[in-house]
């Protein structure tokens, strides 16, 4: 079953992280680490049924 809240949180967090990186607030390494943490925290479904 898909947890829509977690899916939306993951999308929101990753977009905010990407915007922060574009603004120069995060390095490429920091962006990668933060996205990995977001993935661990929110675990979006890779296959929707």
MARLUMLO-853546 format. One record per residue: residue in three letters; x, y, z of N, C-alpha, C, O in turn. Coordinates in nm, 4 decimals. Layout:
+--------+----------+----------+----------+----------+----------+----------+----------+----------+----------+----------+----------+----------+
! residu !     n_xx !     n_yy !     n_zz !    ca_xx !    ca_yy !    ca_zz !     c_xx !     c_yy !     c_zz !     o_xx !     o_yy !     o_zz !
+--------+----------+----------+----------+----------+----------+----------+----------+----------+----------+----------+----------+----------+
!    ALA !        X !        Y !        Z !        X !        Y !        Z !        X !        Y !        Z !        X !        Y !        Z !
...
+--------+----------+----------+----------+----------+----------+----------+----------+----------+----------+----------+----------+----------+
This chain:
+--------+----------+----------+----------+----------+----------+----------+----------+----------+----------+----------+----------+----------+
! residu !     n_xx !     n_yy !     n_zz !    ca_xx !    ca_yy !    ca_zz !     c_xx !     c_yy !     c_zz !     o_xx !     o_yy !     o_zz !
+--------+----------+----------+----------+----------+----------+----------+----------+----------+----------+----------+----------+----------+
!    UNK !   0.0839 !  -0.1190 !   0.0000 !   0.0000 !   0.0000 !   0.0000 !   0.0879 !   0.1247 !   0.0000 !   0.1914 !   0.1292 !   0.0664 !
!    UNK !   0.0462 !   0.2228 !  -0.0732 !   0.1227 !   0.3464 !  -0.0868 !   0.0856 !   0.4421 !   0.0258 !  -0.0319 !   0.4662 !   0.0534 !
!    UNK !   0.1879 !   0.4956 !   0.0893 !   0.1663 !   0.5967 !   0.1915 !   0.1827 !   0.7334 !   0.1241 !   0.2944 !   0.7813 !   0.1049 !
!    UNK !   0.0720 !   0.7938 !   0.0892 !   0.0726 !   0.9179 !   0.0116 !   0.1436 !   1.0301 !   0.0866 !   0.2145 !   1.1102 !   0.0257 !
!    UNK !   0.1255 !   1.0363 !   0.2163 !   0.1922 !   1.1416 !   0.2942 !   0.3430 !   1.1317 !   0.2810 !   0.4105 !   1.2322 !   0.2589 !
!    UNK !   0.3956 !   1.0114 !   0.2944 !   0.5401 !   0.9953 !   0.2818 !   0.5878 !   1.0255 !   0.1411 !   0.6946 !   1.0839 !   0.1228 !
!    UNK !   0.5099 !   0.9864 !   0.0416 !   0.5452 !   1.0179 !  -0.0970 !   0.5548 !   1.1696 !  -0.1171 !   0.6510 !   1.2197 !  -0.1754 !
!    UNK !   0.4541 !   1.2412 !  -0.0679 !   0.4517 !   1.3872 !  -0.0835 !   0.5646 !   1.4530 !  -0.0049 !   0.6272 !   1.5477 !  -0.0526 !
!    UNK !   0.5901 !   1.4034 !   0.1136 !   0.7007 !   1.4576 !   0.1941 !   0.8339 !   1.4381 !   0.1232 !   0.9175 !   1.5284 !   0.1195 !
!    UNK !   0.8524 !   1.3197 !   0.0673 !   0.9769 !   1.2913 !  -0.0041 !   0.9947 !   1.3869 !  -0.1219 !   1.1023 !   1.4436 !  -0.1410 !
!    UNK !   0.8897 !   1.4043 !  -0.1996 !   0.8961 !   1.4945 !  -0.3149 !   0.9262 !   1.6368 !  -0.2698 !   1.0116 !   1.7038 !  -0.3279 !
!    UNK !   0.8571 !   1.6827 !  -0.1676 !   0.8779 !   1.8180 !  -0.1171 !   1.0199 !   1.8376 !  -0.0661 !   1.0848 !   1.9367 !  -0.0994 !
!    UNK !   1.0679 !   1.7449 !   0.0133 !   1.2023 !   1.7564 !   0.0702 !   1.3081 !   1.7556 !  -0.0388 !   1.3999 !   1.8375 !  -0.0357 !
!    UNK !   1.2972 !   1.6650 !  -0.1350 !   1.3996 !   1.6591 !  -0.2390 !   1.3977 !   1.7845 !  -0.3268 !   1.5031 !   1.8317 !  -0.3695 !
!    UNK !   1.2811 !   1.8376 !  -0.3535 !   1.2755 !   1.9627 !  -0.4319 !   1.3381 !   2.0790 !  -0.3552 !   1.4108 !   2.1602 !  -0.4124 !
!    UNK !   1.3093 !   2.0861 !  -0.2258 !   1.3692 !   2.1926 !  -0.1448 !   1.5207 !   2.1774 !  -0.1377 !   1.5933 !   2.2768 !  -0.1429 !
!    UNK !   1.5684 !   2.0553 !  -0.1261 !   1.7127 !   2.0314 !  -0.1239 !   1.7768 !   2.0726 !  -0.2555 !   1.8836 !   2.1338 !  -0.2559 !
!    UNK !   1.7134 !   2.0399 !  -0.3661 !   1.7670 !   2.0780 !  -0.4964 !   1.7703 !   2.2292 !  -0.5140 !   1.8654 !   2.2836 !  -0.5702 !
!    UNK !   1.6668 !   2.2970 !  -0.4660 !   1.6649 !   2.4430 !  -0.4735 !   1.7750 !   2.5031 !  -0.3865 !   1.8392 !   2.6004 !  -0.4260 !
!    UNK !   1.7967 !   2.4459 !  -0.2691 !   1.9039 !   2.4938 !  -0.1811 !   2.0396 !   2.4745 !  -0.2480 !   2.1270 !   2.5605 !  -0.2370 !
!    UNK !   2.0576 !   2.3630 !  -0.3165 !   2.1835 !   2.3380 !  -0.3874 !   2.2019 !   2.4368 !  -0.5019 !   2.3119 !   2.4878 !  -0.5231 !
!    UNK !   2.0952 !   2.4636 !  -0.5752 !   2.1027 !   2.5607 !  -0.6853 !   2.1370 !   2.6998 !  -0.6348 !   2.2046 !   2.7763 !  -0.7036 !
!    UNK !   2.0904 !   2.7329 !  -0.5139 !   2.1172 !   2.8637 !  -0.4552 !   2.2562 !   2.8700 !  -0.3922 !   2.2980 !   2.9751 !  -0.3437 !
!    UNK !   2.3269 !   2.7582 !  -0.3929 !   2.4623 !   2.7566 !  -0.3387 !   2.4687 !   2.7287 !  -0.1893 !   2.5735 !   2.7465 !  -0.1273 !
!    UNK !   2.3589 !   2.6856 !  -0.1318 !   2.3565 !   2.6596 !   0.0121 !   2.4063 !   2.5197 !   0.0463 !   2.4441 !   2.4936 !   0.1605 !
!    UNK !   2.4066 !   2.4293 !  -0.0518 !   2.4543 !   2.2922 !  -0.0319 !   2.5533 !   2.2574 !  -0.1421 !   2.5353 !   2.2961 !  -0.2576 !
!    UNK !   2.6582 !   2.1840 !  -0.1054 !   2.7498 !   2.1329 !  -0.2070 !   2.6883 !   2.0077 !  -0.2688 !   2.5862 !   1.9581 !  -0.2213 !
!    UNK !   2.7502 !   1.9575 !  -0.3736 !   2.7001 !   1.8361 !  -0.4389 !   2.7037 !   1.7185 !  -0.3420 !   2.6120 !   1.6364 !  -0.3408 !
!    UNK !   2.8074 !   1.7097 !  -0.2619 !   2.8184 !   1.6008 !  -0.1637 !   2.7113 !   1.6124 !  -0.0560 !   2.6522 !   1.5124 !  -0.0152 !
!    UNK !   2.6869 !   1.7340 !  -0.0105 !   2.5831 !   1.7550 !   0.0907 !   2.4445 !   1.7228 !   0.0352 !   2.3613 !   1.6642 !   0.1045 !
!    UNK !   2.4203 !   1.7612 !  -0.0895 !   2.2925 !   1.7312 !  -0.1534 !   2.2725 !   1.5806 !  -0.1632 !   2.1643 !   1.5304 !  -0.1326 !
!    UNK !   2.3756 !   1.5082 !  -0.2054 !   2.3663 !   1.3634 !  -0.2181 !   2.3359 !   1.3001 !  -0.0819 !   2.2492 !   1.2133 !  -0.0715 !
!    UNK !   2.4073 !   1.3438 !   0.0222 !   2.3869 !   1.2877 !   0.1560 !   2.2459 !   1.3188 !   0.2072 !   2.1810 !   1.2323 !   0.2661 !
!    UNK !   2.1990 !   1.4402 !   0.1854 !   2.0660 !   1.4791 !   0.2326 !   1.9568 !   1.4018 !   0.1587 !   1.8575 !   1.3619 !   0.2194 !
!    UNK !   1.9744 !   1.3805 !   0.0287 !   1.8762 !   1.3028 !  -0.0475 !   1.8738 !   1.1576 !  -0.0016 !   1.7678 !   1.0954 !   0.0048 !
!    UNK !   1.9909 !   1.1045 !   0.0301 !   1.9984 !   0.9673 !   0.0809 !   1.9244 !   0.9557 !   0.2133 !   1.8522 !   0.8586 !   0.2358 !
!    UNK !   1.9420 !   1.0549 !   0.3017 !   1.8712 !   1.0547 !   0.4294 !   1.7195 !   1.0661 !   0.4090 !   1.6419 !   0.9993 !   0.4774 !
!    UNK !   1.6786 !   1.1499 !   0.3158 !   1.5357 !   1.1639 !   0.2864 !   1.4795 !   1.0319 !   0.2338 !   1.3679 !   0.9930 !   0.2681 !
!    UNK !   1.5572 !   0.9642 !   0.1510 !   1.5136 !   0.8348 !   0.0982 !   1.4962 !   0.7335 !   0.2117 !   1.3981 !   0.6592 !   0.2149 !
!    UNK !   1.5910 !   0.7313 !   0.3035 !   1.5811 !   0.6395 !   0.4176 !   1.4612 !   0.6740 !   0.5057 !   1.3930 !   0.5850 !   0.5565 !
!    UNK !   1.4366 !   0.8009 !   0.5231 !   1.3299 !   0.8450 !   0.6135 !   1.1905 !   0.8210 !   0.5550 !   1.1013 !   0.7710 !   0.6236 !
!    UNK !   1.1730 !   0.8568 !   0.4285 !   1.0390 !   0.8542 !   0.3692 !   1.0138 !   0.7362 !   0.2771 !   0.8980 !   0.7067 !   0.2478 !
!    UNK !   1.1163 !   0.6677 !   0.2305 !   1.1057 !   0.5481 !   0.1464 !   0.9895 !   0.5494 !   0.0482 !   0.8891 !   0.4823 !   0.0717 !
!    UNK !   1.0006 !   0.6237 !  -0.0608 !   0.8916 !   0.6237 !  -0.1583 !   0.8786 !   0.4860 !  -0.2228 !   0.9773 !   0.4136 !  -0.2362 !
!    UNK !   0.7599 !   0.4512 !  -0.2615 !   0.7353 !   0.3221 !  -0.3262 !   0.7984 !   0.3242 !  -0.4651 !   0.7791 !   0.4189 !  -0.5413 !
!    UNK !   0.8733 !   0.2199 !  -0.4972 !   0.9368 !   0.2165 !  -0.6287 !   0.8436 !   0.1590 !  -0.7339 !   0.8564 !   0.1899 !  -0.8524 !
!    UNK !   0.7498 !   0.0756 !  -0.6910 !   0.6530 !   0.0182 !  -0.7840 !   0.5123 !   0.0396 !  -0.7278 !   0.4808 !  -0.0045 !  -0.6173 !
!    UNK !   0.4306 !   0.1066 !  -0.8043 !   0.2931 !   0.1314 !  -0.7599 !   0.2058 !   0.0189 !  -0.8110 !   0.2170 !  -0.0219 !  -0.9266 !
!    UNK !   0.1197 !  -0.0306 !  -0.7260 !   0.0288 !  -0.1384 !  -0.7658 !  -0.1032 !  -0.0830 !  -0.8116 !  -0.1924 !  -0.1592 !  -0.8489 !
+--------+----------+----------+----------+----------+----------+----------+----------+----------+----------+----------+----------+----------+
